[in-house]
Amino acid sequence: MGHAPHPRAPGIDAGITEAAIRNLVHTFYARVRSDPLLGPIFNTRVADWPAHLEKLCAFWSSVMLMTGRYKGTPMKVHADLPEIAPEHFQRWLALFHATARETCPHAAAILFIDRSERIAQSLQLGIGLHRGDIPTGAPPSARL
C-alpha cells in the first residue's frame, strides 16, 4: 500500500525506476562525501549513512514516482544548518546534475535536474525566511 509508482507520476514516462533512483542517490552521495566543500557538512552530521541513503532514496521515489515513501521534513533539517550557504547549493546542484547525466538516460536526467533545481530553490527560500534574511509579509515598498 502506498509504495507503488503512481500511474501519472512524472518519472514513469522518463523510465525512472526504484533501481535507477538507488543508483543515482548512492553514486551521488559517494561523491558528496568526498567533496571538499560538501563532504565536511554531511560527514559531521550523518552518523548512519545506510539509513540516510535509504531516506534519500525514499525522498526521490516520492518526488519522481509519487510513491509516498518519504516521511520527513527536509526544510527544517536544512534550515537548522547554520553554515549552509548559496555556494553549497550551487556545488550540490553541479554535482547532482553531472551524476544524473552520467547515471540516467537523457529523459530521466532532465527530469531529475529539473526537480533538483526546484527543490534547491524552495529550500534556499525557506532557509532565508527561517533565518530572517528574507522578510515575511508585505514587501518593504508596501509598508511606507
C-alpha positions as a Markdown table, in Angstrom:
| # | Residue | x | y | z |
|---|---|---|---|---|
| 1 | Met | 0.0 | 0.0 | 0.0 |
| 2 | Gly | 1.3 | 3.5 | -0.9 |
| 3 | His | 4.6 | 2.4 | -2.3 |
| 4 | Ala | 3.8 | 1.5 | -5.9 |
| 5 | Pro | 4.5 | 4.2 | -8.5 |
| 6 | His | 1.5 | 6.4 | -9.3 |
| 7 | Pro | 0.4 | 5.9 | -12.9 |
| 8 | Arg | 0.7 | 9.6 | -13.6 |
| 9 | Ala | 4.0 | 10.1 | -11.7 |
| 10 | Pro | 6.4 | 12.3 | -13.7 |
| 11 | Gly | 9.1 | 9.7 | -13.6 |
| 12 | Ile | 7.1 | 7.0 | -15.3 |
| 13 | Asp | 7.3 | 8.4 | -18.9 |
| 14 | Ala | 11.0 | 9.1 | -18.3 |
| 15 | Gly | 11.6 | 5.5 | -17.5 |
| 16 | Ile | 12.7 | 6.2 | -13.9 |
| 17 | Thr | 12.6 | 3.1 | -11.6 |
| 18 | Glu | 13.5 | 2.5 | -8.0 |
| 19 | Ala | 16.7 | 0.9 | -9.2 |
| 20 | Ala | 17.6 | 4.0 | -11.2 |
| 21 | Ile | 16.9 | 6.2 | -8.1 |
| 22 | Arg | 19.0 | 4.0 | -5.9 |
| 23 | Asn | 21.9 | 4.1 | -8.4 |
| 24 | Leu | 21.8 | 7.9 | -8.7 |
| 25 | Val | 21.5 | 8.5 | -5.0 |
| 26 | His | 24.2 | 6.1 | -4.0 |
| 27 | Thr | 26.6 | 7.3 | -6.7 |
| 28 | Phe | 25.9 | 11.0 | -6.0 |
| 29 | Tyr | 26.3 | 10.8 | -2.2 |
| 30 | Ala | 29.6 | 8.8 | -2.6 |
| 31 | Arg | 30.8 | 11.9 | -4.5 |
| 32 | Val | 29.3 | 14.3 | -1.9 |
| 33 | Arg | 31.1 | 12.5 | 1.0 |
| 34 | Ser | 34.5 | 13.1 | -0.7 |
| 35 | Asp | 33.8 | 16.6 | -1.9 |
| 36 | Pro | 36.0 | 19.3 | -0.3 |
| 37 | Leu | 33.1 | 21.7 | 0.1 |
| 38 | Leu | 30.1 | 19.4 | 0.9 |
| 39 | Gly | 31.8 | 16.4 | 2.5 |
| 40 | Pro | 32.5 | 18.1 | 5.8 |
| 41 | Ile | 28.9 | 19.3 | 6.2 |
| 42 | Phe | 27.5 | 15.8 | 5.5 |
| 43 | Asn | 30.1 | 13.8 | 7.2 |
| 44 | Thr | 29.9 | 15.6 | 10.5 |
| 45 | Arg | 26.1 | 15.3 | 10.6 |
| 46 | Val | 25.3 | 11.9 | 9.1 |
| 47 | Ala | 26.1 | 9.1 | 11.6 |
| 48 | Asp | 24.4 | 6.3 | 9.8 |
| 49 | Trp | 25.0 | 6.5 | 6.0 |
| 50 | Pro | 23.0 | 3.4 | 5.0 |
| 51 | Ala | 19.9 | 4.8 | 6.8 |
| 52 | His | 20.4 | 8.2 | 5.4 |
| 53 | Leu | 20.8 | 6.8 | 1.8 |
| 54 | Glu | 17.6 | 4.9 | 2.3 |
| 55 | Lys | 15.8 | 8.0 | 3.4 |
| 56 | Leu | 17.1 | 9.9 | 0.3 |
| 57 | Cys | 16.0 | 7.1 | -2.0 |
| 58 | Ala | 12.5 | 7.3 | -0.4 |
| 59 | Phe | 12.5 | 11.1 | -0.9 |
| 60 | Trp | 13.4 | 10.8 | -4.6 |
| 61 | Ser | 10.9 | 7.9 | -5.0 |
| 62 | Ser | 8.2 | 10.1 | -3.6 |
| 63 | Val | 9.2 | 13.0 | -5.9 |
| 64 | Met | 9.6 | 11.1 | -9.1 |
| 65 | Leu | 7.2 | 8.1 | -8.7 |
| 66 | Met | 4.8 | 9.6 | -6.3 |
| 67 | Thr | 5.1 | 6.6 | -4.0 |
| 68 | Gly | 4.6 | 8.4 | -0.8 |
| 69 | Arg | 7.6 | 6.5 | 0.7 |
| 70 | Tyr | 9.3 | 9.6 | 2.2 |
| 71 | Lys | 8.2 | 10.8 | 5.6 |
| 72 | Gly | 10.3 | 13.7 | 6.7 |
| 73 | Thr | 10.8 | 17.5 | 7.0 |
| 74 | Pro | 13.7 | 18.5 | 4.7 |
| 75 | Met | 13.0 | 22.2 | 5.2 |
| 76 | Lys | 13.6 | 22.0 | 8.9 |
| 77 | Val | 16.7 | 19.8 | 8.6 |
| 78 | His | 18.3 | 22.2 | 6.2 |
| 79 | Ala | 17.2 | 25.4 | 8.0 |
| 80 | Asp | 18.9 | 24.1 | 11.1 |
| 81 | Leu | 22.4 | 24.0 | 9.4 |
| 82 | Pro | 24.0 | 27.4 | 10.3 |
| 83 | Glu | 26.8 | 27.0 | 7.9 |
| 84 | Ile | 24.8 | 26.3 | 4.8 |
| 85 | Ala | 25.2 | 29.0 | 2.1 |
| 86 | Pro | 24.4 | 29.6 | -1.6 |
| 87 | Glu | 27.7 | 28.1 | -2.7 |
| 88 | His | 26.8 | 24.8 | -1.0 |
| 89 | Phe | 23.6 | 24.7 | -3.0 |
| 90 | Gln | 25.5 | 25.6 | -6.3 |
| 91 | Arg | 28.0 | 22.8 | -5.6 |
| 92 | Trp | 25.3 | 20.3 | -4.7 |
| 93 | Leu | 23.4 | 21.1 | -7.9 |
| 94 | Ala | 26.5 | 20.9 | -10.1 |
| 95 | Leu | 27.5 | 17.5 | -8.7 |
| 96 | Phe | 23.9 | 16.2 | -8.8 |
| 97 | His | 23.4 | 17.4 | -12.4 |
| 98 | Ala | 26.6 | 15.7 | -13.6 |
| 99 | Thr | 25.8 | 12.5 | -11.7 |
| 100 | Ala | 22.3 | 12.4 | -13.2 |
| 101 | Arg | 23.6 | 12.8 | -16.7 |
| 102 | Glu | 26.1 | 10.0 | -16.1 |
| 103 | Thr | 23.8 | 7.5 | -14.5 |
| 104 | Cys | 20.5 | 8.1 | -16.2 |
| 105 | Pro | 19.0 | 8.0 | -19.7 |
| 106 | His | 18.6 | 11.5 | -21.1 |
| 107 | Ala | 14.8 | 12.0 | -20.3 |
| 108 | Ala | 15.3 | 10.8 | -16.8 |
| 109 | Ala | 18.4 | 13.0 | -16.2 |
| 110 | Ile | 16.5 | 16.1 | -17.5 |
| 111 | Leu | 13.6 | 15.3 | -15.1 |
| 112 | Phe | 16.0 | 14.8 | -12.1 |
| 113 | Ile | 17.8 | 18.0 | -12.9 |
| 114 | Asp | 14.5 | 20.0 | -13.2 |
| 115 | Arg | 13.2 | 18.7 | -9.8 |
| 116 | Ser | 16.6 | 19.2 | -8.1 |
| 117 | Glu | 16.6 | 22.9 | -9.2 |
| 118 | Arg | 13.1 | 23.4 | -7.9 |
| 119 | Ile | 13.8 | 21.7 | -4.6 |
| 120 | Ala | 17.0 | 23.7 | -4.1 |
| 121 | Gln | 15.2 | 27.0 | -4.9 |
| 122 | Ser | 12.5 | 26.1 | -2.4 |
| 123 | Leu | 15.0 | 25.1 | 0.3 |
| 124 | Gln | 17.0 | 28.3 | -0.2 |
| 125 | Leu | 13.9 | 30.4 | 0.1 |
| 126 | Gly | 12.8 | 28.5 | 3.2 |
| 127 | Ile | 16.2 | 28.9 | 4.8 |
| 128 | Gly | 16.2 | 32.6 | 4.0 |
| 129 | Leu | 12.8 | 33.1 | 5.6 |
| 130 | His | 13.8 | 30.9 | 8.7 |
| 131 | Arg | 16.9 | 33.0 | 9.3 |
| 132 | Gly | 15.2 | 36.3 | 8.7 |
| 133 | Asp | 17.3 | 37.1 | 5.6 |
| 134 | Ile | 14.1 | 37.4 | 3.6 |
| 135 | Pro | 11.4 | 39.4 | 5.4 |
| 136 | Thr | 7.9 | 37.9 | 5.6 |
| 137 | Gly | 4.7 | 39.8 | 4.9 |
| 138 | Ala | 4.4 | 42.8 | 2.6 |
| 139 | Pro | 7.3 | 44.0 | 0.5 |
| 140 | Pro | 9.1 | 47.0 | 2.0 |
| 141 | Ser | 7.7 | 49.4 | -0.5 |
| 142 | Ala | 4.2 | 48.5 | 0.6 |
| 143 | Arg | 5.0 | 49.4 | 4.2 |
| 144 | Leu | 5.8 | 53.0 | 3.6 |
